[in-house]
Amino acid sequence: MILDKDLLCSDDQTLAFNVGNVASSNVIDLAKAGVGRGEPIKVFCQMTADFDSTGDTGTLQVKLQTDSDEAFGSAVNLVDTGALAQATCVKGYRPIDIYLPNNVKRYVRFYYTVGTANGTGGTITAGLQLDQQTNEDPVALGLTS
């Protein structure tokens, strides 16, 4: 995966917080990022360490939000995963892995909700991905010279 630090909303952001909500560390201004209509842009959110909670009963909900105001005073949810069980939120799991929807406004961010029990561990990385590196073996793909 090829990532641009300026296109990340969360970079190994911790999920160790009490029941409640936390916005991603960064907001992406699509106008400044040079992202516009045209080629599809991948939006991803990936667990970089297993989510953990007190009593192993916590849930994690991830939302991709957009707004025309950087303060997100009237945020619109583009994607909402609903409450995901702790057992689902393991390293490598991608709760969101889609193309940026057409109805996006100028700013985007992720919004995390820990429910049922306090978060005690786990990290997440989320943002825009302009290109994907697969590292697939060219010979296995039949691409030989």
C-alpha positions in Angstrom: 0.0 0.0 0.0 1.4 3.4 -1.0 0.4 6.1 1.4 0.9 9.9 1.5 1.1 11.3 5.0 -0.9 14.4 3.9 -3.8 12.1 3.0 -4.0 10.3 6.3 -6.7 11.2 8.9 -5.3 8.7 11.4 -1.8 7.4 11.6 -1.7 4.6 14.1 -4.2 6.6 16.2 -4.9 5.0 19.6 -8.3 3.5 20.4 -7.5 3.3 24.1 -10.1 5.8 25.4 -13.2 5.6 27.5 -16.7 4.8 26.1 -17.5 7.7 23.8 -16.4 9.4 20.6 -13.1 10.6 19.1 -12.5 12.3 15.8 -9.5 11.4 13.7 -6.3 13.2 14.4 -6.4 15.0 11.1 -8.9 16.4 8.6 -8.3 16.2 4.9 -9.0 19.3 2.9 -9.7 17.9 -0.5 -9.2 21.2 -2.2 -5.7 21.6 -0.8 -4.9 18.0 -1.4 -5.6 18.4 -5.1 -8.3 15.7 -5.0 -11.1 16.4 -7.3 -13.5 14.6 -9.7 -12.0 12.2 -12.1 -10.2 9.0 -11.2 -11.7 7.1 -8.3 -9.9 7.5 -5.0 -9.8 4.7 -2.4 -10.8 5.4 1.2 -9.5 3.0 3.7 -9.5 2.4 7.4 -7.3 -0.4 8.8 -6.7 -1.8 12.2 -2.9 -1.6 12.8 -3.1 -3.3 16.2 -5.9 -5.4 17.8 -8.7 -3.4 19.5 -8.9 -4.3 23.2 -11.3 -3.3 25.9 -12.1 -3.9 29.5 -13.7 -7.4 29.9 -13.2 -7.9 26.1 -16.8 -6.7 25.5 -16.1 -3.4 23.8 -17.4 -2.4 20.4 -15.9 -0.1 17.8 -17.9 2.0 15.3 -16.2 3.8 12.5 -17.8 6.6 10.4 -16.4 8.4 7.4 -17.7 12.0 7.6 -17.7 15.0 5.3 -18.6 18.7 5.7 -18.1 22.0 3.9 -16.7 23.4 7.2 -13.4 22.3 8.7 -15.0 22.4 12.2 -17.5 19.7 11.1 -20.4 21.6 12.7 -22.9 19.8 10.4 -21.1 16.6 9.6 -22.6 14.2 7.2 -21.9 10.5 7.5 -20.9 9.0 4.2 -20.2 5.5 5.7 -21.2 4.1 9.1 -20.0 0.6 10.0 -22.3 0.2 13.0 -21.0 -1.4 16.2 -18.3 -3.9 15.4 -17.4 -6.6 18.0 -13.9 -6.5 19.5 -13.2 -10.0 18.1 -13.7 -8.5 14.6 -11.3 -5.6 15.1 -8.0 -7.4 14.8 -4.8 -6.2 13.1 -5.2 -6.0 9.3 -9.0 -5.8 9.4 -10.5 -3.0 7.2 -13.8 -1.7 8.5 -13.9 0.7 5.6 -12.4 0.0 2.2 -14.4 1.8 -0.5 -14.0 4.5 -3.2 -14.7 8.1 -2.2 -18.4 8.7 -2.8 -19.5 11.4 -5.3 -21.5 13.3 -2.6 -18.3 14.3 -0.7 -17.9 17.9 0.4 -14.6 19.8 0.8 -13.4 18.2 4.1 -13.3 14.5 5.2 -12.5 12.8 8.5 -13.1 9.6 10.4 -15.0 9.4 13.6 -14.6 6.6 16.1 -17.0 5.4 18.8 -16.0 3.0 21.5 -19.1 1.4 23.1 -20.1 -1.1 25.8 -16.7 -1.0 27.6 -13.7 1.3 27.7 -11.0 0.8 25.1 -7.7 -0.3 26.5 -5.7 -0.8 23.3 -5.5 -0.9 19.6 -4.6 1.5 16.8 -6.0 2.5 13.5 -4.8 4.1 10.3 -7.2 5.7 7.9 -7.2 8.1 5.0 -7.1 8.3 1.2 -5.1 5.9 -0.9 -4.1 7.0 -4.3 -2.5 3.8 -5.5 -2.4 0.2 -4.3 0.7 -2.0 -4.3 -0.1 -5.7 -4.2 3.4 -7.3 -4.4 1.9 -10.1 -6.4 4.4 -12.4 -8.1 4.5 -11.5 -11.8 5.3 -15.2 -12.7 2.3 -16.4 -10.8 0.1 -13.9 -12.7 1.4 -15.3 -16.0 3.4 -12.1 -16.8 6.6 -13.6 -18.0 8.9 -12.2 -20.7 
